[in-house]
């Protein structure tokens, strides 16, 4: 009698526990520039939102440590301040970073410094093409999230705002042709609803409001990618 009751309790316990046991830890790399990594507190807010939603099978990875954002979070990343997408390709830096971090998902918010440097959208997109090829060389089933970057209005660049619009249009047009069923590319709209006047302190880098908006724009696409990868 005891053994039957124990077996019944054990079976119920295993049914409840099995979804947790079956979850695979998903390794996520945030790739970008100072908006992503200096300190990039939108990533801390994003991590907190995922945790609150019960999405805990994540490991954020990268060659850089997380910076202080007021609470403990999983903050490793590859948000390299001042870096250009075209420069990362020219210096062949991504393969080494990926070899170290071995992500399943890459969240790429790159191009701000390229746009600021007045590099043509087609040239930046060609760099994106190479970066995606390198991601897939590291993992053939890499899930790739690519941001349409936030607006810019630095005092030193009066036409950066329009340059961002042109670049984001190029991202939208490029991604479907580069996406594959094995390694899908999702475009993440981080431009809409973001204001350089209220969401940045200098026309470029996010303030607290901007960090919240960035976390919100990434949350849905990343949560969906984690569910498919895990």
N, C-alpha and C positions, 0 to 999 in steps of 0.2 A: 504493500500500500504506500509506504513511504517512498519507495523507488519510483512508483508511477507519478506521485505528486511532484517529486523532484524533477523527473523527466519533463513533465508538463511546464513547470516553472522555467526550466532551462531552455525549452524550446521557445517560449514567449520571450525570454531574455535575448536569445539569439536573433529572433525576428526583429526586435527593436534595435539591437546593436548592429545588425548586418549592414545597413546603409552607411554607418559611420566607418565600419571596418573596411568597406569596399572603396571608400574614397581614396583617390590617389593624390598625393601632394603635388600641386601644380607650381612650377617654378616660373616666376614672372620677372622680367627685366624691363625697367623703365629707362629708355634710351633718349637722351636729349642734351640740352645745354643748361644754362643757369636757371631757366624757368623750371626745369625738372629737378635740379640738384643743389641749388644754392639759396635757401635750404630746400626748396621744393616741398613746403608743408602741405600742399594739396595732396601729396602722396600719403602723408600721415592721416589726413582726414578721410581719404579714400579707404585706407586700410581699416580705419575705425568703422566706417560704414559697412564694409564687407563683414567684419567681425560681428557687428550688431545684427546683420541679416543671417547670421549662422554660416557664412562662407569662411571657414577656418582652415581649409585644406590648401593653404597658400604658403609659398616661401618666396619673398621678394629677394632677388639676387642681383649682384653687380659687383664691380670692382671698387666702388666708393661706399663708405659707410653712411648711414643716415645721420642727418644733423638734427639739432635740438628743435623740437616743435611744441614743447610744453607737456608732452606725455610720451611714454614709452611706446614704440611701434616698430614694426619690421621695415627698416628703411634702406637696405642696401639698394644701390642703383648705379646707373651709368649716365648721370646728368652732369656733363663736363662743361663747366662755365667757360663761355667764350668760344666754344667749338662750333665749327661749321659742318654741315653734312658733306659738303664738297671736300673739306679738309680731312675729315675722318676717312673718306675714300682715298684721297691722295696719299695719306700716310698709312693706309691699310691697317687701321687700328681696330676695327670691329672684330675681325676673326679672333684676335687674342682675347678680347673682352668676352666674347661668346664662349670660347674654349674654357675660360675660367668659371663662368657663371652657369653655363649649360641650361638656358631657359627653355620652357615649353611655349611661352607667350612672350612676345616683345611688344611693348607699348612705346611707340616712337613719336615723340613730339620734337621734331627737328626742323630747321630751316629759318628760324628767326634771325640768326646771325648772317646767314647767306643773303636773306632779303635785305637786311640792314646794310650789307656790303654791296648791294645793287647787282647781285648775281642773277642772271636771267632765270625765270622759272624752268625753262627747258633744261638748263644746266643742272639745276638742283634736282629735278626729277630724274635725270640721268644718274645722279649720285644715289638717289633713292633706289633706282633699279639695281645698282650694284650692291647696296646694303641688303636688299631683300634676297638677292642671290647668295650673299654670304650667310644670311640667316638660314636659308634653306640648305646650304652646304653643311652647316652645323647640325641641323635637324630638319629632315625632309618634310615633316608634318608641322613645322612651326606655324603657330597662329599669330598673325601680325595685325596690330591695331595701329593705325596711322592717323595722327591728329591733323585736322585743318587748324592751323596755328591761331593763337589769339591775336586780336588787333594790336597795332603798334602806332604810337604817336610820340616818338622821342623828339626832344627839342632840336636835335641835330639832323633830323630827317623829315622834311615836310611832306614828302611823297611816299613815305613808308606805308602809310595806311592803304593806299591804292596798290602798292606792290604786294601787300599781304593778300588782298582780294584776288589779284591775278595768280598768285602762287597757290592759294587755296582752290581756285578753279582748276588749276593744272593737276592738283592732287586728286580732285574728284574725277577728272577725266582719265587719269592714268590708272587708278587703282583697279577698276573692273577688268582691264586687259591683263594686269599682272597677277591678279588673284587666281588661285587654282582650288580645286575641290580638296586636295590633300593639304594645301597650305593657304587657307583663305586670308584675304586682306579685308579688314573692316575699316572704313573711314569714320573717324570720330569728330563730330562737329564741336570744336571748342571755341569757335568764333561767334556764333549766334548768341546774342544776349549779353555779350561781354563788352564792357565799356572801359576805354583807356582812362576816362575821367574819374570813374568811381571804383574801378577794380584793379588799378595799378597805382604805384606811388611815383613812378617816373615815366609813364607812358608805355612801359614795356613789361616790367616785372610785377607779378601779382602781389596785392596786399591781402589782408584777411578775407575781404569779400571776393577777390579774385581767386584765392585758394579754394574757397568753398565752391565757386562756380566750376573751377577745373575738376575738383573731386566729383562734382555732380555730372559733368559731361562724360567723364571716364567710367563712372560706376556701372551703368547699364551694359555698355559693350563689354567691359571687362568681366562682369559677373556672368554674362552669357558665354564668353570664351572659356572661363574657368569651368563652367558646367560641361561644356563639350570636351575640354581637355582632360578633365578629371574623371 
